């Protein structure tokens, strides 16, 4: 990661989280997504993916919060 490039870091961490989900490592995916959002708090795509991971973890209330947050940042994207 490049500490001086938050946009790059958040994209990279989102992609890492997708790989973790495919491996069935949802807790690691969640950690990567949390870091992605920390680098870019308005990254709607990361909120959508984190909502999907919350669903996999059966944490539906948190999933709704993340989908709502994603919609606040990009109401036309990601089928939110």
N, CA, C and O atoms as CSV, one atom per row, in Angstrom:
chain,resi,resn,atom,element,x,y,z
A,1,UNK,N,N,0.825,-1.182,0.000
A,1,UNK,CA,C,0.000,0.000,0.000
A,1,UNK,C,C,0.869,1.244,0.000
A,1,UNK,O,O,1.990,1.250,0.508
A,2,UNK,N,N,0.325,2.282,-0.577
A,2,UNK,CA,C,1.004,3.570,-0.643
A,2,UNK,C,C,0.288,4.533,0.294
A,2,UNK,O,O,-0.804,5.004,-0.022
A,3,UNK,N,N,0.880,4.826,1.421
A,3,UNK,CA,C,0.248,5.668,2.434
A,3,UNK,C,C,-0.122,7.056,1.914
A,3,UNK,O,O,-0.937,7.745,2.528
A,4,UNK,N,N,0.459,7.471,0.806
A,4,UNK,CA,C,0.177,8.791,0.256
A,4,UNK,C,C,-0.879,8.752,-0.852
A,4,UNK,O,O,-1.192,9.789,-1.436
A,5,UNK,N,N,-1.424,7.586,-1.146
A,5,UNK,CA,C,-2.397,7.464,-2.229
A,5,UNK,C,C,-3.621,6.701,-1.740
A,5,UNK,O,O,-3.740,5.495,-1.957
A,6,UNK,N,N,-4.520,7.406,-1.085
A,6,UNK,CA,C,-5.689,6.773,-0.472
A,6,UNK,C,C,-6.603,6.129,-1.501
A,6,UNK,O,O,-7.153,5.058,-1.244
A,7,UNK,N,N,-6.780,6.751,-2.654
A,7,UNK,CA,C,-7.651,6.189,-3.682
A,7,UNK,C,C,-7.146,4.848,-4.180
A,7,UNK,O,O,-7.923,3.904,-4.323
A,8,UNK,N,N,-5.863,4.759,-4.442
A,8,UNK,CA,C,-5.244,3.506,-4.881
A,8,UNK,C,C,-5.387,2.438,-3.800
A,8,UNK,O,O,-5.743,1.296,-4.090
A,9,UNK,N,N,-5.110,2.812,-2.565
A,9,UNK,CA,C,-5.190,1.862,-1.460
A,9,UNK,C,C,-6.601,1.304,-1.301
A,9,UNK,O,O,-6.775,0.099,-1.115
A,10,UNK,N,N,-7.595,2.161,-1.373
A,10,UNK,CA,C,-8.965,1.691,-1.173
A,10,UNK,C,C,-9.383,0.736,-2.287
A,10,UNK,O,O,-10.068,-0.253,-2.026
A,11,UNK,N,N,-8.982,1.020,-3.520
A,11,UNK,CA,C,-9.291,0.116,-4.630
A,11,UNK,C,C,-8.589,-1.216,-4.458
A,11,UNK,O,O,-9.188,-2.272,-4.660
A,12,UNK,N,N,-7.331,-1.169,-4.088
A,12,UNK,CA,C,-6.566,-2.395,-3.872
A,12,UNK,C,C,-7.175,-3.234,-2.750
A,12,UNK,O,O,-7.292,-4.453,-2.879
A,13,UNK,N,N,-7.557,-2.595,-1.666
A,13,UNK,CA,C,-8.152,-3.316,-0.542
A,13,UNK,C,C,-9.519,-3.900,-0.900
A,13,UNK,O,O,-9.871,-4.976,-0.415
A,14,UNK,N,N,-10.293,-3.212,-1.740
A,14,UNK,CA,C,-11.559,-3.771,-2.208
A,14,UNK,C,C,-11.302,-5.048,-2.991
A,14,UNK,O,O,-11.989,-6.049,-2.786
A,15,UNK,N,N,-10.324,-5.026,-3.881
A,15,UNK,CA,C,-9.997,-6.213,-4.668
A,15,UNK,C,C,-9.490,-7.353,-3.789
A,15,UNK,O,O,-9.794,-8.520,-4.038
A,16,UNK,N,N,-8.730,-7.018,-2.781
A,16,UNK,CA,C,-8.264,-8.040,-1.830
A,16,UNK,C,C,-9.460,-8.660,-1.116
A,16,UNK,O,O,-9.502,-9.872,-0.905
A,17,UNK,N,N,-10.424,-7.833,-0.747
A,17,UNK,CA,C,-11.603,-8.357,-0.050
A,17,UNK,C,C,-12.395,-9.299,-0.948
A,17,UNK,O,O,-12.923,-10.305,-0.474
A,18,UNK,N,N,-12.484,-8.989,-2.230
A,18,UNK,CA,C,-13.185,-9.866,-3.170
A,18,UNK,C,C,-12.502,-11.228,-3.224
A,18,UNK,O,O,-13.170,-12.262,-3.250
A,19,UNK,N,N,-11.184,-11.227,-3.242
A,19,UNK,CA,C,-10.441,-12.495,-3.241
A,19,UNK,C,C,-10.698,-13.282,-1.955
A,19,UNK,O,O,-10.890,-14.497,-1.993
A,20,UNK,N,N,-10.702,-12.586,-0.824
A,20,UNK,CA,C,-10.984,-13.264,0.442
A,20,UNK,C,C,-12.374,-13.884,0.452
A,20,UNK,O,O,-12.547,-14.996,0.952
A,21,UNK,N,N,-13.364,-13.189,-0.086
A,21,UNK,CA,C,-14.721,-13.738,-0.132
A,21,UNK,C,C,-14.728,-15.019,-0.963
A,21,UNK,O,O,-15.352,-16.008,-0.578
A,22,UNK,N,N,-14.042,-15.000,-2.088
A,22,UNK,CA,C,-13.989,-16.187,-2.950
A,22,UNK,C,C,-13.321,-17.358,-2.244
A,22,UNK,O,O,-13.622,-18.517,-2.530
A,23,UNK,N,N,-12.423,-17.055,-1.330
A,23,UNK,CA,C,-11.750,-18.101,-0.553
A,23,UNK,C,C,-12.551,-18.508,0.686
A,23,UNK,O,O,-12.155,-19.418,1.415
A,24,UNK,N,N,-13.672,-17.835,0.917
A,24,UNK,CA,C,-14.489,-18.137,2.087
A,24,UNK,C,C,-13.952,-17.532,3.367
A,24,UNK,O,O,-14.330,-17.958,4.458
A,25,UNK,N,N,-13.078,-16.547,3.253
A,25,UNK,CA,C,-12.474,-15.902,4.417
A,25,UNK,C,C,-13.152,-14.557,4.644
A,25,UNK,O,O,-12.571,-13.501,4.398
A,26,UNK,N,N,-14.390,-14.619,5.116
A,26,UNK,CA,C,-15.207,-13.416,5.240
A,26,UNK,C,C,-14.703,-12.449,6.301
A,26,UNK,O,O,-14.847,-11.237,6.142
A,27,UNK,N,N,-14.118,-12.957,7.375
A,27,UNK,CA,C,-13.588,-12.056,8.403
A,27,UNK,C,C,-12.417,-11.230,7.855
A,27,UNK,O,O,-12.306,-10.037,8.136
A,28,UNK,N,N,-11.543,-11.879,7.069
A,28,UNK,CA,C,-10.434,-11.148,6.456
A,28,UNK,C,C,-10.954,-10.143,5.433
A,28,UNK,O,O,-10.424,-9.038,5.314
A,29,UNK,N,N,-12.001,-10.534,4.691
A,29,UNK,CA,C,-12.612,-9.622,3.727
A,29,UNK,C,C,-13.151,-8.387,4.442
A,29,UNK,O,O,-12.991,-7.263,3.965
A,30,UNK,N,N,-13.784,-8.602,5.576
A,30,UNK,CA,C,-14.338,-7.487,6.341
A,30,UNK,C,C,-13.229,-6.555,6.803
A,30,UNK,O,O,-13.391,-5.336,6.745
A,31,UNK,N,N,-12.120,-7.094,7.255
A,31,UNK,CA,C,-11.002,-6.252,7.689
A,31,UNK,C,C,-10.455,-5.422,6.524
A,31,UNK,O,O,-10.157,-4.238,6.688
A,32,UNK,N,N,-10.325,-6.042,5.354
A,32,UNK,CA,C,-9.832,-5.312,4.185
A,32,UNK,C,C,-10.810,-4.199,3.796
A,32,UNK,O,O,-10.390,-3.095,3.449
A,33,UNK,N,N,-12.099,-4.489,3.853
A,33,UNK,CA,C,-13.103,-3.473,3.511
A,33,UNK,C,C,-13.116,-2.328,4.512
A,33,UNK,O,O,-13.264,-1.167,4.133
A,34,UNK,N,N,-12.962,-2.652,5.774
A,34,UNK,CA,C,-12.893,-1.595,6.789
A,34,UNK,C,C,-11.710,-0.663,6.522
A,34,UNK,O,O,-11.819,0.553,6.684
A,35,UNK,N,N,-10.600,-1.235,6.118
A,35,UNK,CA,C,-9.425,-0.418,5.795
A,35,UNK,C,C,-9.667,0.405,4.537
A,35,UNK,O,O,-9.268,1.567,4.466
A,36,UNK,N,N,-10.326,-0.200,3.535
A,36,UNK,CA,C,-10.634,0.526,2.292
A,36,UNK,C,C,-11.497,1.748,2.594
A,36,UNK,O,O,-11.265,2.835,2.067
A,37,UNK,N,N,-12.486,1.549,3.445
A,37,UNK,CA,C,-13.383,2.657,3.799
A,37,UNK,C,C,-12.659,3.698,4.645
A,37,UNK,O,O,-12.955,4.890,4.561
A,38,UNK,N,N,-11.720,3.250,5.451
A,38,UNK,CA,C,-10.934,4.196,6.249
A,38,UNK,C,C,-10.100,5.098,5.331
A,38,UNK,O,O,-9.967,6.294,5.591
A,39,UNK,N,N,-9.538,4.527,4.258
A,39,UNK,CA,C,-8.778,5.324,3.301
A,39,UNK,C,C,-9.679,6.250,2.490
A,39,UNK,O,O,-9.278,7.360,2.139
A,40,UNK,N,N,-10.900,5.793,2.191
A,40,UNK,CA,C,-11.823,6.588,1.372
A,40,UNK,C,C,-13.234,6.433,1.933
A,40,UNK,O,O,-13.964,5.536,1.511
A,41,UNK,N,N,-13.628,7.281,2.865
A,41,UNK,CA,C,-14.931,7.166,3.527
A,41,UNK,C,C,-16.139,7.351,2.603
A,41,UNK,O,O,-17.268,7.096,3.022
A,42,UNK,N,N,-15.930,7.784,1.369
A,42,UNK,CA,C,-17.037,7.963,0.430
A,42,UNK,C,C,-17.028,6.920,-0.688
A,42,UNK,O,O,-17.635,7.131,-1.739
A,43,UNK,N,N,-16.347,5.804,-0.469
A,43,UNK,CA,C,-16.185,4.761,-1.482
A,43,UNK,C,C,-17.417,3.848,-1.471
A,43,UNK,O,O,-17.461,2.852,-0.750
A,44,UNK,N,N,-18.412,4.207,-2.284
A,44,UNK,CA,C,-19.694,3.496,-2.296
A,44,UNK,C,C,-19.530,2.016,-2.612
A,44,UNK,O,O,-20.202,1.178,-2.009
A,45,UNK,N,N,-18.662,1.690,-3.531
A,45,UNK,CA,C,-18.474,0.290,-3.925
A,45,UNK,C,C,-17.993,-0.554,-2.741
A,45,UNK,O,O,-18.386,-1.712,-2.604
A,46,UNK,N,N,-17.151,0.019,-1.895
A,46,UNK,CA,C,-16.672,-0.708,-0.711
A,46,UNK,C,C,-17.800,-0.918,0.292
A,46,UNK,O,O,-17.866,-1.960,0.944
A,47,UNK,N,N,-18.690,0.070,0.419
A,47,UNK,CA,C,-19.839,-0.103,1.317
A,47,UNK,C,C,-20.765,-1.204,0.804
A,47,UNK,O,O,-21.293,-1.987,1.592
A,48,UNK,N,N,-20.963,-1.265,-0.515
A,48,UNK,CA,C,-21.809,-2.319,-1.081
A,48,UNK,C,C,-21.192,-3.685,-0.800
A,48,UNK,O,O,-21.884,-4.603,-0.359
A,49,UNK,N,N,-19.908,-3.817,-1.051
A,49,UNK,CA,C,-19.243,-5.106,-0.826
A,49,UNK,C,C,-19.274,-5.464,0.651
A,49,UNK,O,O,-19.481,-6.624,1.005
A,50,UNK,N,N,-19.069,-4.478,1.514
A,50,UNK,CA,C,-19.118,-4.764,2.951
A,50,UNK,C,C,-20.525,-5.187,3.356
A,50,UNK,O,O,-20.683,-6.061,4.209
A,51,UNK,N,N,-21.546,-4.582,2.759
A,51,UNK,CA,C,-22.917,-5.018,3.006
A,51,UNK,C,C,-23.126,-6.459,2.584
A,51,UNK,O,O,-23.795,-7.221,3.283
A,52,UNK,N,N,-22.560,-6.840,1.446
A,52,UNK,CA,C,-22.671,-8.225,0.976
A,52,UNK,C,C,-21.979,-9.185,1.938
A,52,UNK,O,O,-22.479,-10.279,2.198
A,53,UNK,N,N,-20.837,-8.776,2.459
A,53,UNK,CA,C,-20.133,-9.628,3.427
A,53,UNK,C,C,-20.933,-9.724,4.721
A,53,UNK,O,O,-20.986,-10.789,5.337
A,54,UNK,N,N,-21.555,-8.626,5.140
A,54,UNK,CA,C,-22.415,-8.684,6.328
A,54,UNK,C,C,-23.542,-9.699,6.123
A,54,UNK,O,O,-23.900,-10.428,7.047
A,55,UNK,N,N,-24.096,-9.744,4.916
A,55,UNK,CA,C,-25.142,-10.727,4.633
A,55,UNK,C,C,-24.584,-12.136,4.764
A,55,UNK,O,O,-25.235,-13.007,5.340
A,56,UNK,N,N,-23.385,-12.370,4.235
A,56,UNK,CA,C,-22.765,-13.692,4.370
A,56,UNK,C,C,-22.556,-14.067,5.832
A,56,UNK,O,O,-22.636,-15.238,6.205
A,57,UNK,N,N,-22.289,-13.057,6.653
A,57,UNK,CA,C,-22.084,-13.281,8.085
A,57,UNK,C,C,-23.401,-13.238,8.870
A,57,UNK,O,O,-23.409,-13.338,10.097
A,58,UNK,N,N,-24.514,-13.086,8.138
A,58,UNK,CA,C,-25.861,-13.032,8.706
A,58,UNK,C,C,-26.043,-11.869,9.681
A,58,UNK,O,O,-26.757,-11.985,10.677
A,59,UNK,N,N,-25.397,-10.768,9.384
A,59,UNK,CA,C,-25.529,-9.536,10.164
A,59,UNK,C,C,-26.320,-8.548,9.310
A,59,UNK,O,O,-25.757,-7.619,8.732
A,60,UNK,N,N,-27.616,-8.762,9.242
A,60,UNK,CA,C,-28.470,-8.049,8.298
A,60,UNK,C,C,-28.642,-6.578,8.638
A,60,UNK,O,O,-28.742,-5.750,7.732
A,61,UNK,N,N,-28.680,-6.235,9.903
A,61,UNK,CA,C,-28.828,-4.826,10.290
A,61,UNK,C,C,-27.636,-4.007,9.795
A,61,UNK,O,O,-27.806,-2.898,9.288
A,62,UNK,N,N,-26.451,-4.550,9.945
A,62,UNK,CA,C,-25.247,-3.844,9.471
A,62,UNK,C,C,-25.226,-3.779,7.949
A,62,UNK,O,O,-24.753,-2.798,7.375
A,63,UNK,N,N,-25.733,-4.814,7.296
A,63,UNK,CA,C,-25.801,-4.808,5.832
A,63,UNK,C,C,-26.683,-3.667,5.350
A,63,UNK,O,O,-26.333,-2.959,4.406
A,64,UNK,N,N,-27.820,-3.493,5.996
A,64,UNK,CA,C,-28.728,-2.409,5.620
A,64,UNK,C,C,-28.040,-1.055,5.807
A,64,UNK,O,O,-28.183,-0.166,4.967
A,65,UNK,N,N,-27.303,-0.896,6.894
A,65,UNK,CA,C,-26.587,0.361,7.143
A,65,UNK,C,C,-25.572,0.641,6.028
A,65,UNK,O,O,-25.467,1.767,5.540
A,66,UNK,N,N,-24.832,-0.396,5.635
A,66,UNK,CA,C,-23.825,-0.202,4.592
A,66,UNK,C,C,-24.460,0.093,3.241
A,66,UNK,O,O,-23.961,0.942,2.503
A,67,UNK,N,N,-25.553,-0.593,2.901
A,67,UNK,CA,C,-26.227,-0.315,1.638
A,67,UNK,C,C,-26.793,1.101,1.634
A,67,UNK,O,O,-26.768,1.782,0.609
A,68,UNK,N,N,-27.297,1.537,2.769
A,68,UNK,CA,C,-27.817,2.899,2.888
A,68,UNK,C,C,-26.688,3.919,2.717
A,68,UNK,O,O,-26.851,4.927,2.029
A,69,UNK,N,N,-25.565,3.651,3.339
A,69,UNK,CA,C,-24.401,4.541,3.219
A,69,UNK,C,C,-23.930,4.604,1.767
A,69,UNK,O,O,-23.606,5.679,1.264
A,70,UNK,N,N,-23.893,3.458,1.099
A,70,UNK,CA,C,-23.492,3.430,-0.309
A,70,UNK,C,C,-24.451,4.253,-1.150
A,70,UNK,O,O,-24.028,4.989,-2.041
A,71,UNK,N,N,-25.730,4.130,-0.873
A,71,UNK,CA,C,-26.740,4.890,-1.611
A,71,UNK,C,C,-26.589,6.388,-1.377
A,71,UNK,O,O,-26.815,7.184,-2.288
A,72,UNK,N,N,-26.212,6.772,-0.173
A,72,UNK,CA,C,-25.985,8.187,0.124
A,72,UNK,C,C,-24.842,8.759,-0.720
A,72,UNK,O,O,-24.889,9.919,-1.129
A,73,UNK,N,N,-23.822,7.946,-0.979
A,73,UNK,CA,C,-22.652,8.412,-1.721
A,73,UNK,C,C,-22.826,8.282,-3.230
A,73,UNK,O,O,-22.265,9.072,-3.989
A,74,UNK,N,N,-23.604,7.287,-3.672
A,74,UNK,CA,C,-23.810,7.077,-5.111
A,74,UNK,C,C,-25.174,6.423,-5.292
A,74,UNK,O,O,-25.277,5.198,-5.353
A,75,UNK,N,N,-26.206,7.230,-5.377
A,75,UNK,CA,C,-27.574,6.709,-5.421
A,75,UNK,C,C,-27.917,6.035,-6.739
A,75,UNK,O,O,-28.947,5.365,-6.821
A,76,UNK,N,N,-27.106,6.182,-7.762
A,76,UNK,CA,C,-27.435,5.594,-9.054
A,76,UNK,C,C,-26.623,4.344,-9.356
A,76,UNK,O,O,-26.867,3.695,-10.373
A,77,UNK,N,N,-25.685,3.993,-8.526
A,77,UNK,CA,C,-24.780,2.895,-8.846
A,77,UNK,C,C,-24.943,1.671,-7.983
A,77,UNK,O,O,-25.532,1.722,-6.904
A,78,UNK,N,N,-24.415,0.579,-8.471
A,78,UNK,CA,C,-24.237,-0.665,-7.713
A,78,UNK,C,C,-25.529,-1.344,-7.308
A,78,UNK,O,O,-25.514,-2.185,-6.410
A,79,UNK,N,N,-26.651,-1.010,-7.938
A,79,UNK,CA,C,-27.947,-1.664,-7.657
A,79,UNK,C,C,-28.338,-1.610,-6.189
A,79,UNK,O,O,-28.924,-2.557,-5.664
A,80,UNK,N,N,-28.020,-0.519,-5.533
A,80,UNK,CA,C,-28.377,-0.381,-4.122
A,80,UNK,C,C,-29.821,0.042,-4.013
A,80,UNK,O,O,-30.331,0.218,-2.907
